[in-house]
Amino acid sequence: MKLLTPSTDPVYSRPATHSYLNAWLLRYLQDPRDLPFAHLMLKIAATMLPLAVALFVPALRGAWWWAVFGLFFYFSNARFKGPFGLMLHCTSHRMLFKKQHGWLNHIIPWVLGPLFGQTPESYFVHHMGMHHPENNMPDDESSTMAYKRDSLRGFLRYLGDFLVLGAVRLAGYFTRRNKTTLRFRLLRGETAYLGLVLVLSFMNLPGTLAVFVVPFVLSRVIMMLGNWAQHAFVDANTPDNCYTNSVTCINTAYNHKCWNDGYHISHHLKPALHWTDHPAHFRQNLSEYIAQKAIVFDGIHFLHIFFYLMAKRYDLLARHFVLLDGEPRDEASVVALLRSRTQRIVLPALVPQLA
């Protein structure tokens, strides 16, 4: 267990001056705090776009093709996947470019997103149109509640269900809720991506698999893994309470790389809160976190949580558990709390799942 220590997570500090490039970029951005997103977009465009095109060049074969694929795979998964995915997340909540330059807001979902396996607009409609309104409750098609969250079997069932039926069930949800515009955007993005993949497969199958199919599968696996860990600890007595159906991860390098994504409780409490404001919001509302018995970890992030749960290493989770109120607790009591919040929750509206 850990005591609460000063924050090391990123916050915004207004620079005294701006470079010529930054000054030019700021003319288009809605919020100057999002300048790192513009830099990330430029880096991705300068590296992954040329590599993706090269993989479709017929003259590139053999060892050279595999070398280019290796670079593309590195940038797509080791270098940029996390930062891009959470940039997509942040810009789904807060428009990146000013309204007069609104067409630029299509670059992330329609141009860069497919390089990471993100079908255009699907993330936005899933996250904004369903996940936040339903808040991991039974009508949330990506809810974790019906599964035992320290069960590998449960996760594989959860993942398989999403990979096979995720888009279909999301479309059904929008139909039931009469959200026809969101359903149209979902089907448009999914169909456009599928159509592109089919056409390109006849032109260059290896390039299509490398640039679009492999990233698609990996992206959906990672997204479900992340959602599982973010909503792994749910209090069965108050499953709709944002303080007790999610977790917060502080003082981790992940928050520097992925725009304070570890602050998932405050994100559900205030979805439009800017990513640089989460550390301060957490500290300012610490008394409420204590009163609500929120779970906060220090020094680890959601991948750690997922793999510790799959290995049932509650001792490692307890080691990073933050004693928000400063009161000493033994490891056994912390482990008992964590275990109690990973059990299946069966509400009348929940369809029973195996775990």
C-alpha positions as CSV (number, residue, x, y, z in Angstrom):
1,M,0.0,0.0,0.0
2,K,1.1,3.6,-0.6
3,L,0.3,6.9,0.9
4,L,-0.8,9.7,-1.4
5,T,2.3,11.6,-2.6
6,P,2.6,14.8,-4.7
7,S,1.5,14.4,-8.4
8,T,4.0,13.8,-11.1
9,D,1.4,13.7,-13.9
10,P,1.3,16.2,-16.7
11,V,-0.4,19.6,-16.4
12,Y,-0.4,22.6,-18.7
13,S,2.2,25.3,-18.3
14,R,1.8,28.2,-20.7
15,P,5.1,28.8,-22.6
16,A,6.6,32.3,-22.6
17,T,7.0,32.1,-26.4
18,H,6.1,29.9,-29.3
19,S,8.2,28.7,-32.2
20,Y,7.1,29.6,-35.7
21,L,5.6,26.2,-36.2
22,N,3.6,26.3,-33.0
23,A,2.4,29.8,-33.6
24,W,1.1,28.7,-37.0
25,L,-0.6,25.6,-35.6
26,L,-2.3,27.5,-32.8
27,R,-4.1,29.5,-35.5
28,Y,-6.2,26.4,-36.2
29,L,-6.5,24.8,-32.7
30,Q,-9.5,25.3,-30.5
31,D,-7.4,25.0,-27.3
32,P,-3.7,25.8,-27.1
33,R,-3.3,23.0,-24.5
34,D,-3.9,20.6,-27.4
35,L,-0.7,21.6,-29.2
36,P,0.8,18.2,-28.5
37,F,-2.0,16.6,-30.5
38,A,-1.0,18.6,-33.6
39,H,2.6,17.6,-33.2
40,L,1.5,13.9,-32.9
41,M,-0.6,14.2,-36.1
42,L,2.4,15.6,-38.0
43,K,4.7,12.8,-36.7
44,I,2.3,10.1,-37.7
45,A,1.7,11.7,-41.1
46,A,5.5,11.9,-41.7
47,T,6.2,8.3,-40.7
48,M,3.3,6.0,-41.0
49,L,1.6,7.4,-44.1
50,P,4.7,6.9,-46.4
51,L,5.4,3.5,-44.9
52,A,1.8,2.4,-45.5
53,V,2.0,3.6,-49.2
54,A,5.3,1.8,-49.6
55,L,3.8,-1.5,-48.5
56,F,1.5,-1.3,-51.5
57,V,4.3,-0.7,-54.1
58,P,4.6,-3.8,-56.2
59,A,8.4,-3.3,-56.7
60,L,8.9,-3.6,-52.9
61,R,9.4,-7.3,-52.2
62,G,11.2,-9.9,-50.1
63,A,13.4,-8.7,-47.3
64,W,12.8,-5.0,-48.1
65,W,9.0,-5.4,-47.8
66,W,9.4,-7.1,-44.4
67,A,11.8,-4.3,-43.3
68,V,9.2,-1.7,-44.2
69,F,6.5,-3.7,-42.5
70,G,8.6,-4.0,-39.4
71,L,9.0,-0.2,-39.2
72,F,5.3,0.3,-39.8
73,F,4.4,-2.2,-37.1
74,Y,6.8,-0.5,-34.7
75,F,5.3,2.9,-35.3
76,S,1.8,1.6,-35.3
77,N,2.0,-0.4,-32.1
78,A,5.1,0.4,-30.0
79,R,5.5,4.1,-30.7
80,F,2.1,5.7,-31.5
81,K,-0.8,3.3,-30.7
82,G,-1.3,4.5,-27.2
83,P,-0.8,8.2,-27.8
84,F,-3.0,8.1,-30.9
85,G,-5.8,6.1,-29.3
86,L,-6.0,8.5,-26.4
87,M,-5.7,11.5,-28.7
88,L,-8.7,10.0,-30.6
89,H,-10.4,9.7,-27.2
90,C,-9.7,13.3,-26.2
91,T,-10.7,14.8,-29.5
92,S,-14.0,12.8,-29.4
93,H,-14.9,14.7,-26.3
94,R,-13.4,18.1,-27.3
95,M,-13.2,19.3,-30.9
96,L,-9.5,19.8,-31.8
97,F,-9.7,22.4,-34.6
98,K,-11.7,25.6,-34.7
99,K,-15.1,25.5,-36.4
100,Q,-13.9,27.6,-39.3
101,H,-11.4,24.9,-40.0
102,G,-13.8,22.1,-39.1
103,W,-12.8,19.9,-42.1
104,L,-9.5,19.3,-40.3
105,N,-11.3,17.4,-37.6
106,H,-11.9,14.6,-40.1
107,I,-8.2,13.8,-40.4
108,I,-7.9,11.9,-37.2
109,P,-10.8,9.5,-37.7
110,W,-10.8,9.2,-41.5
111,V,-7.1,9.5,-42.5
112,L,-4.9,8.5,-39.6
113,G,-7.3,6.3,-37.7
114,P,-7.4,3.5,-40.3
115,L,-3.6,3.1,-40.0
116,F,-4.3,2.0,-36.4
117,G,-7.2,-0.2,-37.3
118,Q,-9.8,2.4,-36.2
119,T,-12.8,2.2,-38.5
120,P,-13.9,5.8,-39.2
121,E,-16.2,7.3,-36.6
122,S,-16.9,3.9,-34.9
123,Y,-14.9,4.9,-31.8
124,F,-16.7,8.2,-31.5
125,V,-20.2,6.8,-31.7
126,H,-19.4,3.9,-29.4
127,H,-17.8,6.0,-26.8
128,M,-19.9,9.1,-26.9
129,G,-23.2,7.6,-28.1
130,M,-23.3,4.6,-25.8
131,H,-20.5,4.0,-23.3
132,H,-20.7,7.4,-21.5
133,P,-24.5,7.6,-21.4
134,E,-24.8,4.0,-20.1
135,N,-21.8,4.2,-17.8
136,N,-20.9,0.5,-17.8
137,M,-24.4,-0.5,-16.8
138,P,-26.4,-3.3,-18.4
139,D,-27.5,-1.3,-21.5
140,D,-23.8,-0.6,-22.2
141,E,-22.9,-3.2,-24.8
142,S,-19.3,-3.1,-23.6
143,S,-20.3,-3.5,-19.9
144,T,-17.9,-5.6,-17.8
145,M,-20.4,-6.2,-15.0
146,A,-21.7,-9.6,-16.0
147,Y,-18.2,-11.1,-16.0
148,K,-15.8,-12.1,-13.3
149,R,-13.1,-9.6,-13.9
150,D,-10.1,-11.7,-12.8
151,S,-11.1,-14.5,-15.1
152,L,-9.2,-15.1,-18.3
153,R,-12.1,-17.2,-19.6
154,G,-14.4,-14.3,-18.8
155,F,-12.3,-11.8,-20.7
156,L,-11.9,-14.1,-23.7
157,R,-15.7,-14.4,-23.9
158,Y,-16.1,-10.7,-23.5
159,L,-13.5,-10.1,-26.2
160,G,-14.9,-12.7,-28.6
161,D,-18.4,-11.3,-28.2
162,F,-17.1,-7.8,-29.1
163,L,-15.0,-8.9,-32.1
164,V,-17.9,-10.9,-33.6
165,L,-21.0,-9.0,-32.7
166,G,-19.7,-5.6,-31.4
167,A,-20.8,-3.5,-34.4
168,V,-24.1,-5.4,-34.8
169,R,-25.0,-4.9,-31.1
170,L,-24.0,-1.2,-31.2
171,A,-26.2,-0.7,-34.3
172,G,-29.1,-2.4,-32.4
173,Y,-28.5,-0.2,-29.4
174,F,-28.8,2.9,-31.5
175,T,-32.0,1.5,-33.1
176,R,-33.5,0.9,-29.7
177,R,-32.6,4.4,-28.5
178,N,-33.7,6.0,-31.8
179,K,-30.2,7.5,-32.3
180,T,-30.4,7.1,-36.1
181,T,-27.7,9.6,-36.9
182,L,-25.2,7.8,-34.8
183,R,-26.3,4.5,-36.3
184,F,-25.7,5.9,-39.8
185,R,-22.2,7.2,-38.8
186,L,-21.4,3.8,-37.4
187,L,-22.5,1.9,-40.5
188,R,-20.9,4.4,-42.8
189,G,-17.5,4.0,-41.1
190,E,-17.7,0.3,-40.9
191,T,-18.8,-0.1,-44.5
192,A,-16.2,2.3,-45.8
193,Y,-13.4,0.4,-44.0
194,L,-14.7,-3.0,-45.1
195,G,-15.1,-1.8,-48.7
196,L,-11.6,-0.3,-48.8
197,V,-10.1,-3.5,-47.4
198,L,-11.9,-5.7,-49.9
199,V,-10.8,-3.5,-52.9
200,L,-7.2,-3.3,-51.8
201,S,-7.1,-7.0,-51.1
202,F,-7.5,-7.7,-54.8
203,M,-4.7,-5.2,-55.6
204,N,-2.2,-6.2,-52.9
205,L,-3.2,-8.7,-50.2
206,P,0.0,-8.6,-48.1
207,G,-0.1,-4.8,-48.0
208,T,-3.8,-4.8,-47.0
209,L,-3.2,-7.3,-44.3
210,A,-0.2,-5.3,-42.9
211,V,-1.8,-1.8,-43.1
212,F,-5.4,-2.5,-42.3
213,V,-6.3,-6.0,-41.1
214,V,-3.6,-6.7,-38.5
215,P,-4.0,-3.2,-36.9
216,F,-7.8,-3.6,-36.9
217,V,-7.6,-6.8,-34.9
218,L,-4.9,-5.5,-32.5
219,S,-6.8,-2.3,-32.0
220,R,-10.0,-3.9,-31.0
221,V,-8.2,-6.3,-28.6
222,I,-6.4,-3.4,-26.9
223,M,-9.6,-1.3,-26.6
224,M,-11.5,-4.1,-24.9
225,L,-8.5,-4.9,-22.7
226,G,-8.4,-1.3,-21.7
227,N,-12.1,-1.0,-21.0
228,W,-12.0,-4.3,-19.0
229,A,-9.2,-2.9,-16.7
230,Q,-10.8,0.5,-16.4
231,H,-14.1,-1.1,-15.2
232,A,-12.7,-4.1,-13.5
233,F,-13.5,-3.0,-9.9
234,V,-17.2,-2.4,-9.5
235,D,-19.1,-2.1,-6.3
236,A,-22.2,-4.3,-6.6
237,N,-24.1,-2.0,-4.2
238,T,-23.6,1.1,-6.4
239,P,-22.7,-0.1,-9.9
240,D,-23.8,3.2,-11.5
241,N,-21.5,5.3,-9.2
242,C,-18.6,6.6,-11.2
243,Y,-16.4,6.6,-8.1
244,T,-17.0,2.9,-7.6
245,N,-17.3,1.5,-11.1
246,S,-14.0,2.7,-12.3
247,V,-10.4,3.3,-11.1
248,T,-7.8,6.0,-11.2
249,C,-4.1,5.5,-11.9
250,I,-1.8,8.3,-10.8
251,N,2.0,9.1,-11.0
252,T,2.7,6.8,-13.9
253,A,4.6,7.3,-17.1
254,Y,1.5,6.2,-18.9
255,N,-0.2,9.4,-18.1
256,H,2.6,11.4,-19.8
257,K,2.4,9.2,-22.9
258,C,-1.4,8.9,-23.1
259,W,-2.7,12.3,-21.9
260,N,-3.7,11.5,-18.3
261,D,-5.9,8.5,-19.4
262,G,-5.3,7.0,-15.9
263,Y,-7.8,9.4,-14.4
264,H,-10.8,7.4,-15.5
265,I,-13.0,8.2,-12.5
266,S,-12.9,11.9,-13.1
267,H,-13.2,11.3,-16.8
268,H,-16.6,9.6,-16.2
269,L,-17.6,12.3,-13.7
270,K,-16.7,15.1,-16.1
271,P,-16.3,13.7,-19.6
272,A,-15.5,17.1,-21.2
273,L,-12.8,18.0,-18.6
274,H,-9.6,18.8,-20.4
275,W,-6.9,16.1,-20.1
276,T,-4.5,18.5,-18.4
277,D,-7.0,19.3,-15.7
278,H,-7.5,15.8,-14.3
279,P,-4.7,15.8,-11.7
280,A,-5.9,19.0,-10.2
281,H,-9.5,17.8,-10.2
282,F,-8.6,14.7,-8.4
283,R,-6.7,16.5,-5.7
284,Q,-9.4,19.1,-5.3
285,N,-12.1,16.4,-4.8
286,L,-10.0,14.1,-2.7
287,S,-12.5,14.1,0.2
288,E,-15.2,12.8,-2.1
289,Y,-12.9,10.0,-3.4
290,I,-12.3,9.0,0.3
291,A,-16.0,9.2,1.2
292,Q,-17.0,7.1,-1.8
293,K,-14.3,4.5,-1.2
294,A,-12.8,5.0,-4.7
295,I,-9.9,2.8,-5.8
296,V,-6.8,4.6,-6.8
297,F,-3.4,3.0,-7.8
298,D,-0.1,4.7,-7.8
299,G,2.7,3.8,-10.2
300,I,0.8,1.4,-12.4
301,H,-1.6,1.7,-15.3
302,F,-4.4,-0.3,-17.0
303,L,-2.1,-2.9,-18.6
304,H,-0.6,-3.7,-15.2
305,I,-4.1,-4.0,-13.8
306,F,-5.2,-6.4,-16.5
307,F,-2.3,-8.7,-16.3
308,Y,-2.2,-8.7,-12.5
309,L,-5.9,-9.7,-12.5
310,M,-5.4,-12.4,-15.1
311,A,-2.6,-13.8,-12.9
312,K,-4.7,-13.2,-9.8
313,R,-1.8,-11.2,-8.3
314,Y,-3.9,-9.2,-5.9
315,D,-0.8,-8.8,-3.8
316,L,0.8,-6.7,-6.5
317,L,-2.4,-4.6,-6.9
318,A,-2.4,-4.1,-3.2
319,R,1.2,-2.9,-3.3
320,H,0.1,0.0,-5.5
321,F,-3.2,0.7,-3.7
322,V,-3.3,4.3,-2.4
323,L,-4.4,4.8,1.2
324,L,-6.3,8.0,0.4
325,D,-7.3,8.8,3.9
326,G,-3.8,7.9,5.3
327,E,-5.2,5.3,7.6
328,P,-3.0,2.2,7.8
329,R,-4.6,-1.0,6.4
330,D,-3.1,-4.5,6.1
331,E,-2.7,-6.3,2.8
332,A,-5.4,-8.8,3.6
333,S,-8.1,-6.1,3.9
334,V,-7.1,-4.4,0.7
335,V,-7.0,-7.7,-1.2
336,A,-10.5,-8.5,0.2
337,L,-11.8,-5.2,-1.1
338,L,-10.3,-5.6,-4.5
339,R,-11.6,-9.2,-4.8
340,S,-15.1,-8.1,-3.8
341,R,-15.2,-5.7,-6.7
342,T,-14.2,-8.1,-9.4
343,Q,-17.1,-10.5,-8.9
344,R,-19.9,-10.9,-11.4
345,I,-22.8,-8.6,-10.8
346,V,-26.1,-9.9,-11.9
347,L,-28.9,-7.3,-12.1
348,P,-32.4,-8.1,-13.4
349,A,-31.6,-6.5,-16.7
350,L,-28.3,-8.3,-17.2
351,V,-28.0,-11.3,-19.5
352,P,-26.1,-14.0,-17.7
353,Q,-22.6,-14.6,-19.0
354,L,-20.1,-17.4,-18.3
355,A,-16.9,-16.5,-16.6
